[in-house]
Amino acid sequence: MARLRWLRRQALGMNRRNITFLVPYNPRPLFALVDQKEITKRTLVAAGIPVPETYAELSMLWDVRGLARILEGRSEFVIKPARGSGGGGVQVIAGRRGADFVKASGALISAAELEGHCSDILAGAFSMSQRADTALVEYRVKADAVLGAISYRGVPDVRILVFRGVPVQAMIRLPTRASDGRANLHMGGMAVGVDLATGVTTHGSLGRQPCAEHPDLSCPVVGVAIPGWETILDIAARCYDVVPLGYLGVDVVLDADLGPLVLELNARPGLTIQLANQRGLRPTLETIAGIDTGDLSVAERVRIGTDLAAH
């Protein structure tokens, strides 16, 4: 009973997330901005926040016919739906083999299959609303040496939960064989909590089970210091100034050449981050709800988040 009472005080459930934090702090008009990745990227670029380069936006079937020309000379890229969610519809291409392309998982896919995949995206097969969508062809991020060493054939990302401009919790999402080289938990990726104050990984979680080693690489995922952690927190807090959603998930990737890049923003970030950190969100969110963050600088908001995490 004591454990259940503790969980009730600490853990944030889906209903309380929606009623207490998501609905009151996330204006509905901003959902469309975040849900359409191409618009999100333009908004972030205009504010000077680094994002992966977009090579092309395919919004009509006629555009798909020009895919071969767009990909000419490119052996690495990503194709994904602009309105997708949960990692569905993302194709990560890591190279070429003859006339075919090599996915991050090592599997082959033909040019015709890529065109068919883009057509499916346009038809809304991966869209959250099942409506017509846009296919984005983007720069493929190259994992930095530190996080790449604990990732299976893909690029891990860092999810930072930001509440009212204050970073609250963070985790890294590691690609696995099951996730086909994608850093998505719904596809079988691995979640690893991060100490917000230090940037060092703390707890691993695969599905809902604790796991201290990568399931495919058998290497430890705990005790890893994430490079450029202060910069990552700064970028996450700045995203709130650009897209003022009070309850916001910021996904950042570490590129080997370009450093931290914002992959996307999420207006409905999930709660698995609590499992990865072995720590409930509710007390921290309630504390920040009572703080006037409106006039605070990015550095001051980051300091609030790291101080709360440390204590």
Secondary structure, DSSP 8 states (H G I E B T S, - for coil): -HHHHHHHHH---HHHIIIIIIHHHS-HHHHHHHHSHHHHHHHHHHTT-----EEEEE-SHHHHHTHHHHHTT-S-EEEEETTB-TTTT-EEEEEEETTEEEETTS-EE-HHHHHHHHHHHHTTTTBTTSS---EEEE----B-HHHHTTSSSS--EEEEEEETTEEEEEEEEE--TTTTT---GGGT-EEEEE-TTT-BEEEEEETTEE-SB-TTT--B-SS-B-TTHHHHHHHHHHHHHHS--SEEEEEEEEETTTEEEEEEEESS--SHHHHHHTS-SHHHHHHHHTS--TT--HHHHHHHHHHHHH-
